[in-house]
Amino acid sequence: MNTTSHNTPSTMKTLFAFFTRPFILVANFTRHLILLLLFLAILYFFFGGKTLTISEQTALVLAPKGFVVDQFSGDPTSQAIDNIRGTDIPETRVRDILRAIQIATNDEKISALVLNPDYMWGAGLANLREIEYAIDDFRNQSGKPVIAMATNLSQAQYYFASLADEVLMDPQGFLFLQGFGSYRNYFKDGLEKLGVDVHLFKVGEYKSAAEPYVRNDMSQEAKEAGLHFMNDLWETYLTGIAQRRGLSTEELQEIVDQQAQRLMQNKGSVADMAVDAGLVDRVMKQSFMHKRIAEVSSFDDANNHFRGVAFEDYLAMNLPEVLPNSNRIAVVVAEGVIMGGEQSPGTIGGASTSALLEQARLDNSVKAVVLRVNSPGGGVYPSEQIRRQVDALKVAGKPVVVSMGNVAASGGYWVSMTADSIWADEATITGSIGIYGLLMTYPELFNKLGISTDGVGTTKWVGAFNPTKGLDPEFADLIQSNIEYGYQQFIGSVAAARNLDVEMVDRVARGRVWTAKQAYDLGLIDQLGGMQQAIADAAERGGLGADYEVTWVEESLSLTEQLFVDMMATASEHIDLSGNQNSQNLQKLLQPFAAELSLILDARPGEVLQMAHCMCELNYLP
């Protein structure tokens, strides 16, 4: 009796806490949220509220930062914050450049276009040609001048600068055109010294992606196929520049071949050599460049700077008006190496990219889809996952048009092949139809370490994937048979989708890489053209006429995340948020190889990697 009486208050207290705890948690969360929003509002009050305006006679400045891409890498929040801090690899989206050019065409306050390639680390030729078409339209429709100002010019930077009517170069600047090539490291002997055995299973003598693991040099087939498509790509590069500089491709090739002699004739001055060769119009220091551009715009201040606006700021002042439209064309970007599961933008995930296509399929306002593919391929199964979603869209009555970017080869072609129509630029690299399997074992390494492997199993197959054991010949036959089956499935699907004979597809497949011009002649793609032509094709196939809106289906920031990022961006103007510059330089060095390395490093021990992948991309020109 006393015990019961003693515990009653405790029991009541427990019940009270049980029922009130959820309300307390909600109250605490609300209080913290209000404090966060109040803090952000204070930051905005002190640092924000600035409104950019454009004066008459202003030049629009296109100065792409980092790599020119179709899609930002990383999840939106991390990408935005890293971009503010300056610690991530900078990237510039092609579509942002194109939209800025399009708006400026009819903007009376914009008097000229200025191209500055100094901050551009790399760009694919197909993406550069997309920009080329937009600048040509700007010039033809507006009659406004286009001027490039540059210091050092790499091959990609020079192509970008050459899109201008007039190219200005610093007297201490550097320009070097080297052509296209592919040089890789080969690891066969090194892996053998480590006691690592690499077992390659493939179909097609041109499927060379895994050669570095089983050879010490490039195979003759790889050299033959590589030169075939690179020469065609180089011809496209030369033709574009030659036409704008009033040269023939033969004359331009001669200039490239004679760069050393021409430099000596100009006493070592690269800038003078460039002018003498007709590659650059005028050599002048930056202050004089500003004065020249001010002639077609105006002066902005007493320091003799021309009045200009960066295209990023220009876009922020010209945000598109979002109006409800029941007729939409959804654009889904598939950029990067194709890997399994959920992947952040910049890498194609079998699950995540499929989810974006599914989102477009379930949206009743979406009447057609454009799949922008910029990928050298990757895993077989995730490629097939994405292709099935393309088929699902077609079954749902929504036409799918593929627009190929710089490269859409191997797995990149796999995800594209069953679309209603495939468009690619002349500079696109495609094909590489084939698959391979890769298995690494290291019994010799364990022998060197004095480690033995022994055990029992209920069948002869137990431990077949054990990397510490030698590869059983019968198991090797099993894997090769499965790879050959996958190849037959690949070429069979291509034949059915492209209305070609399987034998004919096999002849042009076998892992061989083609440029889009070559692929068009072979029937592997439908049309030569860029993104805008692909969108127009999708509109026609969807019966939309001119009444449609283009929407980009991609992972985006929530309202709260966007508010937080905007406030951080404002605060960063007054607070140093930058990270270690050495870290950024290392990222810049490794970025082109990171996705390729992850294909091998992410493999589980003893796993057979089945890949539809090629090491053929020239996404970022040297």
C-alpha positions as CSV (number, residue, x, y, z in Angstrom):
1,M,0.0,0.0,0.0
2,N,2.8,2.4,0.9
3,T,4.7,1.3,-2.2
4,T,1.8,2.2,-4.4
5,S,1.2,5.5,-2.8
6,H,5.0,6.3,-3.1
7,N,5.2,5.6,-6.9
8,T,2.0,7.4,-8.0
9,P,3.6,10.9,-8.5
10,S,6.5,9.3,-10.4
11,T,4.1,7.5,-12.7
12,M,2.1,10.7,-13.3
13,K,5.3,12.5,-14.1
14,T,6.4,9.8,-16.6
15,L,3.0,10.0,-18.4
16,F,3.1,13.7,-18.5
17,A,6.6,13.7,-20.0
18,F,5.5,11.1,-22.5
19,F,2.7,13.2,-23.8
20,T,4.4,16.6,-23.6
21,R,7.9,15.5,-25.1
22,P,6.8,15.7,-28.8
23,F,5.5,19.3,-28.2
24,I,8.7,20.3,-26.5
25,L,10.8,18.8,-29.4
26,V,8.6,20.8,-31.9
27,A,9.0,23.9,-29.9
28,N,12.8,23.6,-29.7
29,F,13.0,22.9,-33.4
30,T,10.8,25.9,-34.2
31,R,12.9,28.2,-31.8
32,H,16.2,27.1,-33.5
33,L,14.7,27.6,-36.9
34,I,13.5,31.1,-36.1
35,L,16.9,31.9,-34.6
36,L,18.6,30.7,-37.8
37,L,16.3,32.7,-40.1
38,L,16.8,35.7,-37.9
39,F,20.6,35.3,-38.1
40,L,20.3,35.1,-41.9
41,A,18.0,38.1,-42.1
42,I,20.6,40.1,-40.1
43,L,23.3,39.1,-42.5
44,Y,21.1,40.1,-45.4
45,F,20.3,43.4,-43.7
46,F,23.9,44.4,-43.3
47,F,25.4,42.8,-46.4
48,G,22.6,42.2,-48.8
49,G,20.0,44.2,-50.6
50,K,22.3,45.2,-53.4
51,T,20.7,45.5,-56.8
52,L,22.7,45.5,-60.0
53,T,21.7,47.7,-62.8
54,I,23.0,48.0,-66.4
55,S,23.8,51.4,-68.0
56,E,23.7,52.1,-71.7
57,Q,26.6,51.0,-73.8
58,T,27.6,48.0,-71.6
59,A,29.6,45.0,-72.9
60,L,28.5,41.5,-71.8
61,V,31.6,39.6,-70.7
62,L,31.8,35.9,-71.2
63,A,34.6,34.6,-69.0
64,P,33.9,30.9,-68.2
65,K,35.5,29.7,-65.0
66,G,37.1,26.2,-64.8
67,F,35.6,23.5,-66.9
68,V,32.7,24.1,-69.3
69,V,30.1,21.4,-68.5
70,D,26.5,20.4,-69.2
71,Q,25.8,19.9,-65.5
72,F,27.4,21.0,-62.3
73,S,29.2,18.3,-60.3
74,G,28.1,17.3,-56.8
75,D,24.9,17.7,-54.8
76,P,23.4,21.3,-55.2
77,T,24.0,22.4,-51.6
78,S,27.7,21.3,-51.5
79,Q,28.3,22.6,-55.0
80,A,26.9,26.1,-54.1
81,I,28.8,26.4,-50.8
82,D,32.1,25.2,-52.3
83,N,31.6,27.6,-55.2
84,I,31.2,30.4,-52.7
85,R,34.2,29.3,-50.7
86,G,36.3,28.9,-53.8
87,T,37.4,25.4,-52.7
88,D,35.7,23.3,-55.4
89,I,36.7,22.8,-59.0
90,P,35.0,25.7,-60.7
91,E,32.6,24.8,-63.5
92,T,30.5,26.8,-66.0
93,R,27.4,25.4,-67.5
94,V,27.0,25.7,-71.3
95,R,23.3,26.5,-71.0
96,D,24.0,29.6,-68.9
97,I,26.4,31.0,-71.4
98,L,23.9,30.3,-74.2
99,R,21.0,31.9,-72.4
100,A,23.1,35.1,-71.6
101,I,24.0,35.4,-75.2
102,Q,20.4,34.9,-76.3
103,I,19.1,37.6,-73.9
104,A,21.8,40.1,-74.8
105,T,21.0,39.8,-78.5
106,N,17.9,42.0,-78.2
107,D,19.0,44.0,-75.1
108,E,19.6,47.6,-76.3
109,K,21.8,48.3,-73.3
110,I,24.3,45.6,-74.4
111,S,26.5,47.1,-77.1
112,A,29.1,44.3,-77.5
113,L,30.2,40.9,-76.5
114,V,33.6,40.4,-74.9
115,L,35.2,36.9,-74.7
116,N,37.8,36.3,-72.0
117,P,39.1,32.7,-72.0
118,D,41.8,33.3,-69.3
119,Y,39.9,31.5,-66.5
120,M,38.7,28.6,-68.6
121,W,40.5,25.4,-67.7
122,G,39.0,23.2,-70.4
123,A,36.1,22.6,-72.7
124,G,35.0,19.9,-75.1
125,L,34.9,20.8,-78.8
126,A,31.2,20.0,-79.1
127,N,30.3,22.4,-76.3
128,L,32.5,25.1,-77.8
129,R,30.6,24.6,-81.1
130,E,27.3,25.1,-79.2
131,I,28.7,28.4,-78.0
132,E,29.9,29.2,-81.6
133,Y,26.4,28.8,-83.0
134,A,25.0,31.1,-80.3
135,I,27.6,33.8,-81.0
136,D,27.0,33.6,-84.7
137,D,23.3,34.2,-84.1
138,F,24.1,37.1,-81.8
139,R,26.3,38.7,-84.4
140,N,23.9,38.1,-87.3
141,Q,20.7,39.3,-85.5
142,S,22.1,42.2,-83.5
143,G,25.0,43.5,-85.6
144,K,26.9,44.0,-82.4
145,P,30.7,43.5,-82.3
146,V,32.4,40.5,-80.6
147,I,35.9,41.1,-79.2
148,A,38.2,38.6,-77.4
149,M,40.9,39.6,-74.9
150,A,43.4,37.0,-73.8
151,T,46.7,36.4,-72.1
152,N,47.6,32.7,-72.4
153,L,45.8,30.6,-75.0
154,S,45.6,26.8,-74.8
155,Q,44.0,24.9,-77.6
156,A,40.5,25.1,-76.2
157,Q,40.9,28.7,-75.1
158,Y,42.0,29.7,-78.6
159,Y,39.0,28.1,-80.2
160,F,36.8,30.1,-77.8
161,A,38.7,33.3,-78.5
162,S,38.6,32.8,-82.3
163,L,34.8,33.0,-82.2
164,A,35.3,36.8,-81.9
165,D,35.5,39.3,-84.8
166,E,38.8,40.6,-83.2
167,V,41.3,38.8,-81.0
168,L,43.5,41.0,-78.7
169,M,46.5,39.3,-77.0
170,D,48.9,40.5,-74.3
171,P,52.5,41.0,-75.5
172,Q,53.6,38.5,-72.8
173,G,50.9,36.0,-73.8
174,F,51.4,32.4,-74.9
175,L,49.6,30.4,-77.7
176,F,50.3,26.8,-78.6
177,L,48.2,24.5,-80.8
178,Q,49.2,20.8,-80.5
179,G,46.5,18.7,-82.1
180,F,44.7,15.8,-80.6
181,G,46.2,12.6,-79.1
182,S,45.9,10.0,-76.5
183,Y,48.8,8.9,-74.3
184,R,48.2,6.6,-71.3
185,N,50.2,4.8,-68.7
186,Y,50.5,1.0,-69.0
187,F,50.7,-1.1,-65.8
188,K,51.2,-4.7,-66.9
189,D,54.8,-5.1,-65.7
190,G,54.3,-3.0,-62.6
191,L,51.2,-5.1,-61.5
192,E,53.1,-8.3,-62.1
193,K,55.9,-7.1,-59.8
194,L,53.3,-6.5,-57.2
195,G,51.9,-10.0,-57.7
196,V,48.6,-8.8,-59.2
197,D,47.1,-10.8,-62.0
198,V,44.6,-8.9,-64.3
199,H,42.2,-11.1,-66.2
200,L,40.5,-9.3,-69.1
201,F,37.4,-10.6,-70.9
202,K,36.2,-8.8,-73.9
203,V,34.6,-8.9,-77.4
204,G,36.1,-6.7,-80.1
205,E,39.6,-6.0,-81.1
206,Y,39.1,-2.2,-80.7
207,K,37.8,-2.4,-77.1
208,S,40.9,-0.9,-75.6
209,A,39.8,0.7,-72.4
210,A,41.4,-2.0,-70.2
211,E,44.6,-2.4,-72.2
212,P,46.7,-0.5,-69.7
213,Y,46.1,-3.3,-67.2
214,V,47.2,-6.2,-69.5
215,R,49.7,-4.6,-71.8
216,N,52.8,-2.4,-71.7
217,D,51.9,-0.5,-74.8
218,M,49.0,0.5,-77.0
219,S,47.7,-2.2,-79.4
220,Q,47.9,-1.6,-83.1
221,E,44.1,-1.7,-83.4
222,A,43.8,1.0,-80.7
223,K,46.3,3.2,-82.6
224,E,44.5,2.7,-85.9
225,A,41.0,3.4,-84.5
226,G,42.3,6.4,-82.4
227,L,44.0,8.1,-85.2
228,H,41.0,7.6,-87.4
229,F,38.6,9.5,-85.2
230,M,41.1,12.0,-83.9
231,N,42.1,13.1,-87.4
232,D,38.5,13.7,-88.3
233,L,38.0,15.7,-85.0
234,W,41.2,17.7,-85.7
235,E,39.9,18.5,-89.2
236,T,36.7,19.9,-87.6
237,Y,38.8,22.0,-85.2
238,L,41.0,23.4,-88.0
239,T,38.0,24.1,-90.2
240,G,36.2,26.1,-87.6
241,I,39.2,28.4,-86.9
242,A,40.3,28.6,-90.6
243,Q,36.9,29.9,-91.7
244,R,36.9,32.6,-89.1
245,R,40.5,33.7,-89.6
246,G,40.3,33.8,-93.4
247,L,42.7,30.8,-93.9
248,S,42.5,27.5,-95.5
249,T,42.8,24.4,-93.4
250,E,46.0,23.6,-95.2
251,E,47.5,27.0,-94.3
252,L,46.4,26.6,-90.7
253,Q,47.9,23.1,-90.5
254,E,51.2,24.5,-91.9
255,I,51.2,27.2,-89.2
256,V,50.8,24.5,-86.5
257,D,53.6,22.5,-88.0
258,Q,55.9,25.5,-88.2
259,Q,55.3,27.0,-84.8
260,A,59.0,26.6,-83.8
261,Q,60.4,28.1,-86.9
262,R,57.9,31.0,-86.9
263,L,58.7,31.7,-83.3
264,M,62.4,32.0,-84.0
265,Q,61.6,34.3,-86.9
266,N,59.7,36.6,-84.5
267,K,62.6,36.6,-82.0
268,G,60.8,34.4,-79.5
269,S,57.7,36.5,-79.2
270,V,54.7,34.2,-79.3
271,A,52.3,37.2,-79.5
272,D,54.1,38.6,-82.6
273,M,54.2,35.2,-84.1
274,A,50.4,34.8,-83.6
275,V,49.8,38.2,-85.3
276,D,52.2,37.4,-88.1
277,A,50.4,34.0,-88.7
278,G,47.0,35.6,-88.7
279,L,45.8,33.9,-85.6
280,V,45.5,37.1,-83.5
281,D,44.6,40.6,-84.7
282,R,46.4,43.0,-82.3
283,V,48.9,42.8,-79.5
284,M,48.3,45.2,-76.6
285,K,48.6,45.4,-72.8
286,Q,45.4,45.1,-70.7
287,S,44.9,48.8,-70.2
288,F,44.9,49.3,-74.0
289,M,42.6,46.3,-74.4
290,H,40.1,48.1,-72.1
291,K,40.4,51.3,-74.2
292,R,39.7,49.3,-77.4
293,I,36.6,47.6,-76.0
294,A,35.4,51.0,-74.6
295,E,35.3,52.2,-78.2
296,V,32.4,49.8,-78.7
297,S,30.9,50.2,-75.2
298,S,32.0,53.0,-72.8
299,F,34.3,53.7,-70.0
300,D,33.2,52.6,-66.5
301,D,35.5,54.6,-64.3
302,A,38.5,56.8,-64.1
303,N,40.8,53.8,-64.3
304,N,40.1,53.4,-68.0
305,H,38.2,50.1,-67.6
306,F,35.5,49.5,-70.1
307,R,31.9,49.2,-68.8
308,G,31.0,45.5,-68.7
309,V,28.8,43.0,-66.9
310,A,29.8,39.4,-66.2
311,F,27.3,37.0,-67.7
312,E,26.6,35.4,-64.3
313,D,25.4,38.8,-62.9
314,Y,23.6,39.5,-66.1
315,L,21.6,36.2,-65.8
316,A,20.8,37.1,-62.1
317,M,19.2,40.3,-63.4
318,N,17.3,38.5,-66.0
319,L,15.7,35.5,-64.2
320,P,13.2,33.7,-66.4
321,E,9.5,34.4,-65.5
322,V,8.1,31.0,-64.4
323,L,4.6,30.7,-65.9
324,P,2.4,27.6,-65.7
325,N,2.5,25.8,-69.0
326,S,0.8,22.5,-69.7
327,N,3.2,21.8,-72.6
328,R,6.7,21.2,-71.5
329,I,9.8,19.6,-72.9
330,A,11.9,18.1,-70.1
331,V,15.7,18.0,-70.5
332,V,17.5,15.4,-68.4
333,V,21.3,15.6,-68.3
334,A,23.4,12.4,-68.2
335,E,27.0,13.6,-67.7
336,G,30.0,11.7,-66.5
337,V,30.9,8.1,-65.9
338,I,27.9,5.7,-65.5
339,M,27.9,4.0,-62.1
340,G,25.5,2.0,-60.1
341,G,22.9,3.3,-57.6
342,E,22.5,6.9,-56.5
343,Q,25.2,9.3,-57.7
344,S,25.6,13.1,-57.4
345,P,25.3,15.3,-60.5
346,G,28.5,15.1,-62.6
347,T,28.4,11.3,-62.4
348,I,25.5,9.2,-63.9
349,G,23.8,6.9,-61.4
350,G,21.8,4.0,-62.7
351,A,19.2,4.7,-60.0
352,S,19.4,8.5,-59.8
353,T,19.3,9.3,-63.5
354,S,16.5,6.7,-64.0
355,A,14.6,8.5,-61.3
356,L,14.9,11.8,-63.2
357,L,13.5,10.2,-66.4
358,E,10.8,8.6,-64.3
359,Q,9.9,12.0,-62.9
360,A,9.5,13.4,-66.4
361,R,7.4,10.4,-67.4
362,L,5.0,10.9,-64.5
363,D,4.7,14.7,-65.0
364,N,1.5,15.2,-67.1
365,S,2.8,18.6,-68.3
366,V,5.8,17.0,-69.9
367,K,5.0,16.1,-73.5
368,A,8.5,15.2,-74.8
369,V,12.0,14.6,-73.3
370,V,15.5,15.5,-74.5
371,L,18.2,13.3,-72.9
372,R,21.5,15.2,-73.1
373,V,24.3,12.6,-73.0
374,N,27.9,13.5,-72.3
375,S,29.5,10.2,-71.1
376,P,32.2,7.7,-72.0
377,G,30.1,5.0,-70.5
378,G,30.7,2.8,-67.4
379,G,28.8,-0.1,-65.9
380,V,26.7,-2.3,-68.1
381,Y,23.7,-2.8,-65.7
382,P,23.3,0.9,-64.8
383,S,23.4,1.7,-68.5
384,E,20.6,-0.7,-69.1
385,Q,18.6,0.7,-66.2
386,I,18.6,4.1,-67.8
387,R,17.8,2.7,-71.3
388,R,14.8,1.0,-69.9
389,Q,13.5,4.3,-68.6
390,V,13.9,5.7,-72.1
391,D,11.7,2.9,-73.4
392,A,9.2,3.5,-70.6
393,L,8.8,7.1,-71.7
394,K,8.2,6.0,-75.3
395,V,5.5,3.5,-74.1
396,A,3.9,6.3,-72.2
397,G,3.6,8.2,-75.5
398,K,6.3,10.7,-74.7
399,P,8.9,11.0,-77.5
400,V,12.6,10.9,-76.4
401,V,15.3,12.7,-78.4
402,V,18.9,12.3,-77.5
403,S,21.4,15.2,-77.8
404,M,24.9,13.9,-77.6
405,G,27.6,16.2,-76.1
406,N,31.3,15.9,-76.3
407,V,31.3,12.2,-76.0
408,A,28.5,9.6,-75.9
409,A,30.3,6.3,-76.4
410,S,30.0,2.7,-75.1
411,G,27.6,3.0,-72.2
412,G,26.8,6.5,-73.4
413,Y,25.6,5.1,-76.7
414,W,23.8,2.3,-74.8
415,V,21.5,4.7,-73.0
416,S,20.9,6.6,-76.3
417,M,20.3,3.8,-78.8
418,T,16.6,3.3,-78.4
419,A,15.6,7.0,-78.5
420,D,13.2,8.2,-81.2
421,S,15.9,10.3,-82.6
422,I,19.7,10.9,-81.9
423,W,21.4,14.2,-82.6
424,A,25.1,14.8,-82.3
425,D,27.6,17.6,-83.2
426,E,30.3,16.9,-85.8
427,A,32.8,17.0,-82.9
428,T,31.0,14.4,-80.8
429,I,32.8,11.2,-80.1
430,T,30.5,8.2,-80.1
431,G,30.3,4.4,-80.9
432,S,32.7,2.1,-78.9
433,I,29.9,-0.4,-79.0
434,G,31.2,-3.3,-76.9
435,I,31.7,-4.5,-73.4
436,Y,34.5,-6.0,-71.3
437,G,35.0,-7.7,-68.0
438,L,37.9,-7.2,-65.6
439,L,38.9,-9.4,-62.7
440,M,42.0,-8.9,-60.5
441,T,43.5,-11.6,-58.4
442,Y,46.8,-11.6,-56.4
443,P,47.8,-15.1,-55.3
444,E,51.5,-14.3,-56.1
445,L,51.4,-11.3,-53.8
446,F,50.2,-13.6,-51.0
447,N,52.9,-16.1,-51.8
448,K,55.5,-13.3,-51.5
449,L,54.1,-12.4,-48.1
450,G,54.0,-16.0,-47.0
451,I,50.2,-16.2,-46.7
452,S,48.4,-19.3,-47.8
453,T,44.8,-19.9,-48.7
454,D,43.1,-23.2,-48.0
455,G,39.6,-24.5,-47.2
456,V,36.7,-26.7,-48.3
457,G,33.5,-26.1,-50.2
458,T,30.4,-28.1,-51.3
459,T,31.0,-27.5,-55.0
460,K,34.0,-26.8,-57.3
461,W,32.8,-23.2,-57.7
462,V,33.2,-22.2,-54.1
463,G,35.8,-19.5,-53.8
464,A,35.8,-18.9,-57.6
465,F,35.8,-15.1,-56.9
466,N,38.5,-15.3,-54.2
467,P,41.2,-12.9,-55.3
468,T,43.9,-14.7,-53.3
469,K,43.4,-17.9,-55.5
470,G,44.4,-18.4,-59.1
471,L,41.7,-18.0,-61.8
472,D,40.2,-21.4,-62.7
473,P,40.3,-21.9,-66.5
474,E,36.7,-23.2,-66.5
475,F,35.5,-20.2,-64.5
476,A,37.3,-18.0,-67.0
477,D,35.3,-19.6,-69.8
478,L,32.2,-19.0,-67.9
479,I,32.9,-15.3,-67.6
480,Q,34.0,-14.9,-71.2
481,S,30.7,-16.6,-72.3
482,N,28.7,-14.1,-70.3
483,I,30.7,-11.2,-71.8
484,E,30.0,-12.5,-75.3
485,Y,26.3,-12.8,-74.5
486,G,26.2,-9.2,-73.3
487,Y,27.9,-8.1,-76.5
488,Q,25.4,-9.9,-78.6
489,Q,22.6,-8.3,-76.6
490,F,24.2,-4.9,-77.2
491,I,24.6,-5.2,-81.0
492,G,21.2,-6.8,-81.2
493,S,19.6,-3.9,-79.5
494,V,21.4,-1.4,-81.7
495,A,20.3,-3.3,-84.8
496,A,16.7,-3.4,-83.7
497,A,16.7,0.3,-82.7
498,R,18.5,1.6,-85.8
499,N,16.8,-0.8,-88.2
500,L,20.2,-2.3,-89.3
501,D,21.4,-5.9,-89.8
502,V,23.2,-7.4,-86.8
503,E,26.1,-8.4,-89.0
504,M,26.5,-4.8,-90.2
505,V,26.4,-3.5,-86.6
506,D,29.0,-6.0,-85.6
507,R,31.3,-4.7,-88.3
508,V,31.1,-1.1,-87.1
509,A,31.0,-2.1,-83.4
510,R,33.7,-4.3,-81.8
511,G,34.6,-1.4,-79.5
512,R,35.6,1.0,-82.3
513,V,35.2,4.8,-81.7
514,W,33.8,7.1,-84.3
515,T,33.2,10.8,-84.6
516,A,29.6,11.8,-85.2
517,K,30.2,12.6,-88.8
518,Q,31.5,9.0,-89.3
519,A,28.7,7.6,-87.1
520,Y,26.1,9.4,-89.2
521,D,27.4,7.8,-92.4
522,L,27.2,4.4,-90.7
523,G,23.6,4.9,-89.5
524,L,24.4,5.0,-85.8
525,I,22.9,8.5,-85.3
526,D,20.0,10.3,-87.1
527,Q,21.1,14.0,-87.4
528,L,24.1,16.3,-87.1
529,G,23.2,19.2,-84.9
530,G,23.3,20.6,-81.4
531,M,21.0,20.9,-78.4
532,Q,18.7,23.5,-79.9
533,Q,18.0,21.4,-82.9
534,A,17.3,18.4,-80.6
535,I,14.8,20.5,-78.6
536,A,13.1,21.6,-81.8
537,D,12.9,18.0,-82.9
538,A,11.3,16.9,-79.6
539,A,8.7,19.7,-79.9
540,E,7.8,18.6,-83.4
541,R,7.5,14.9,-82.3
542,G,5.4,16.0,-79.3
543,G,3.1,18.0,-81.6
544,L,3.8,21.2,-79.6
545,G,4.4,23.7,-82.3
546,A,5.9,26.8,-80.8
547,D,3.8,26.7,-77.6
548,Y,6.1,25.0,-75.1
549,E,8.4,25.6,-72.2
550,V,11.8,23.9,-71.7
551,T,12.3,22.6,-68.2
552,W,15.5,21.1,-66.8
553,V,14.8,18.0,-64.6
554,E,17.5,17.8,-62.0
555,E,18.2,17.8,-58.3
556,S,17.8,21.3,-57.0
557,L,18.0,23.3,-53.8
558,S,15.0,23.5,-51.5
559,L,13.6,26.9,-50.6
560,T,15.4,26.9,-47.2
561,E,18.7,25.6,-48.8
562,Q,18.5,28.3,-51.4
563,L,18.0,31.0,-48.8
564,F,20.9,29.8,-46.8
565,V,23.2,29.7,-49.9
566,D,22.1,33.1,-51.0
567,M,22.9,34.5,-47.5
568,M,26.3,32.8,-47.5
569,A,27.1,34.3,-51.0
570,T,26.3,37.7,-49.7
571,A,28.3,37.3,-46.5
572,S,31.3,35.9,-48.5
573,E,31.8,39.3,-50.1
574,H,32.9,40.5,-46.6
575,I,34.2,37.3,-45.0
576,D,37.1,35.2,-46.3
577,L,35.6,31.7,-46.8
578,S,38.3,30.4,-49.1
579,G,40.1,27.2,-48.5
580,N,43.5,25.9,-49.2
581,Q,44.7,26.9,-52.7
582,N,47.0,23.9,-52.9
583,S,44.0,21.6,-52.4
584,Q,42.2,23.2,-55.3
585,N,45.3,22.8,-57.5
586,L,45.5,19.1,-56.7
587,Q,41.8,18.7,-57.4
588,K,42.3,20.5,-60.8
589,L,45.1,18.0,-61.6
590,L,43.2,14.9,-60.7
591,Q,39.7,15.9,-61.8
592,P,39.8,14.5,-65.3
593,F,40.9,11.1,-63.9
594,A,38.8,10.9,-60.7
595,A,35.7,9.2,-62.3
596,E,37.9,6.7,-64.2
597,L,39.8,5.7,-61.1
598,S,36.6,5.2,-59.1
599,L,35.5,2.5,-61.6
600,I,38.4,0.4,-60.5
601,L,38.7,1.5,-56.9
602,D,35.0,1.0,-56.1
603,A,35.1,-2.7,-57.2
604,R,34.6,-5.2,-54.5
605,P,37.5,-7.8,-54.1
606,G,37.0,-10.6,-56.6
607,E,34.2,-8.8,-58.4
608,V,34.1,-9.1,-62.2
609,L,33.6,-5.5,-63.5
610,Q,31.3,-5.7,-66.6
611,M,31.9,-2.4,-68.3
612,A,30.5,-0.6,-71.4
613,H,33.2,2.1,-71.2
614,C,35.8,3.7,-73.3
615,M,38.9,5.8,-72.5
616,C,38.1,7.8,-75.7
617,E,36.8,11.1,-74.4
618,L,38.4,14.4,-75.2
619,N,36.0,16.4,-73.0
620,Y,38.6,18.9,-72.1
621,L,40.8,19.9,-75.0
622,P,44.5,20.3,-74.1
